């Protein structure tokens, strides 16, 4: 049994060949004493395409108070202009059919973009959870390893103390034997 198999068996109860990819990666990082945690935001952003970043930007703007307030102002100006200011020559008179067409087109485009962004956020959440699991698993492996080291040191110290007590006991018996010749 190799050293890695022995560690895998002690920590996971399996041979290193039976471990999953995450467990093997954690085991190798622990063995090499390298950190496993990373900035998941930077790693995720680096993997995004231009379209992904654009969709996220549109979703971020479309879901902001600035957009909502700006859109309310736009709608107010549009309806005011077409009902009061341009009573005779309104370019979109009441019931604002052209405005309805624009709003429908914006909604038709904005909804799938927001859904794409939400799907990406769900992927990012899964990515974060996976990294959290790896870091937690490595922490457990390191804690178990520390416990083994401490147990080994304690057992060695206990054995040394027992040997010392045995020697002291023998010396005490010899001392008592020379001090009291009648016994």
N, C-alpha and C positions, 0 to 999 in steps of 0.2 A: 504494500500500500504506500503510495507516494505521500510526501508531506502535505501536498494540496488536498489529496483524498482524505487524509487524516483530519485536517482542519475542517473540510466540508462535512465529514461524518460527525465531528464533535459539535459543529455549529448548527448544521441543518439536518443531520441524521441521514444523509445521502452521500453517495460518492460524487466527485466533481463532475463526472459525465452525466449524472442524473439531474444536476442542477439546471434551472432555467437560465436564459441569457442574462436576465437582470441579476440573478443570484451570482452567476459566474463573474459578471462585471464588478459587482460589489466585492466579491471575494478577492479578485485580483487587485482592485484598488486598495483594499484593506491590507493585503499582503505587501504591496508596494509602498504603503503608508502615504498614499496620495489622496488629496481631497476629491470628493465626488460632487459636492454642491457647485452650482453655477448660476449665473444670472439667466433665469429661464426667459425673461422678457427679451433680453438681447439676443439669445439664441433663436427665439421664435420670430422676432422681427427680421433677423438676418435671413430666415428661410422664406420670407414672404416675397411674392412677386410684386411688380408695379401695380397690377390690377387689384391685388389684395389690399395693398396700402391705400389705393384710391378708394376702394369700396369702404374701407374702415374710416377714411377721412370723411366721405359723404355721410356715412351713418353717424359719425361723431357730430358733424354739423347739423344733420337733420334731426338729431335727438337733443339739440341744445335749446336753452331758453332764448338765446340770441336769434336762432332760426324761427322759433315760434313767434316771438315778438315782432321780428321783421316781417314774417308772413302775415301776421294780423294787420300790421301797418299797410302792407301791400294790398291786402283784400279791402281794407277800409278806403284807401285811395282809389282803387279800381271802382268799387261800388259807388263811392261819392262822385267820382268824375263822371260816371256813366248815368247817374240819376239826377244829380243837381247841377253840376257845372256844364255838362254838355246835353241839356234837355232836348235840344233840337237835333244836334248832329252827333249823338252818342255812337261810338264805334262798337259797343257791346251793350245794347239796351237791356233793361230788365226783361227776362229772367236770367241774364248773363250766360248765355249758351256758350260763348267763346271762353269765358272764365271757367265754366264747368268742364269744357274740353281740356283746357290747360291743366286744371287740377287733376283730372282723371289721368292725363298723360304723366304728370309728375308722380302721382301715386303708383301708377303702373311701373314706373322705373324705380322709384324709391323703395318699394316693398321688397323686390328681389335683392336689391343691393343691401338692404338692412338684414335680410335673411342670410345672405352670404357672410356678412360680418358676424352675425350671431353664430353661424356654423363654425367660423374661424375661431370665435371666442370659446366655443365648446371644445374645439380641438386644442386650443391653448390651455384650457382648464384640465383636459385629460393629460396633456404634456406636463403641466405643473404637478398634477397628482402623481404621475409616474416618477418624476424627479424627486418629489417629496418621499415617495415610497423607497426609492433607492437610498436617499440620504438617511432615512429612518432605519432602514435595514443595515446600512453600514454602521450607524451609531450602535445598534444592537450588537452587531458583530464585534465592534471595538469594545463595548462594555463586557461582553462575554469573555473576550480575550483578556481584558484587564482582570476580571474575576479569576480566570485561570492562573494568571501570573501571580496575583495576590495569594491565591490558595496555595500555589507551589511554594512561594516564599514563606508563608505561614507554616506549612507542613515541615519545611526544612528547619525553620527556627524552632518549632515544637520538638522535632527530633533532636536538634542540638541541645535544647534545654533539658530534655529527658536524659541525654547522655551526661550533661553537666550535673544534673541532680543525682544520677547514678554514681558518678565519680565522687561527688560531695558525700553521698551516703556511704560509699566505701571508705573514704577518708575519715568520716565521722566514726565508723565502726572500728577502723584501725586505731584512731585516737582514743576511743573508749577502751579498746583492748589494751593499749599501752598505759593508759591512765589508771585502770582498775585491774590489777593483776589477779585478783581473787575470782573474777568471773570467768 
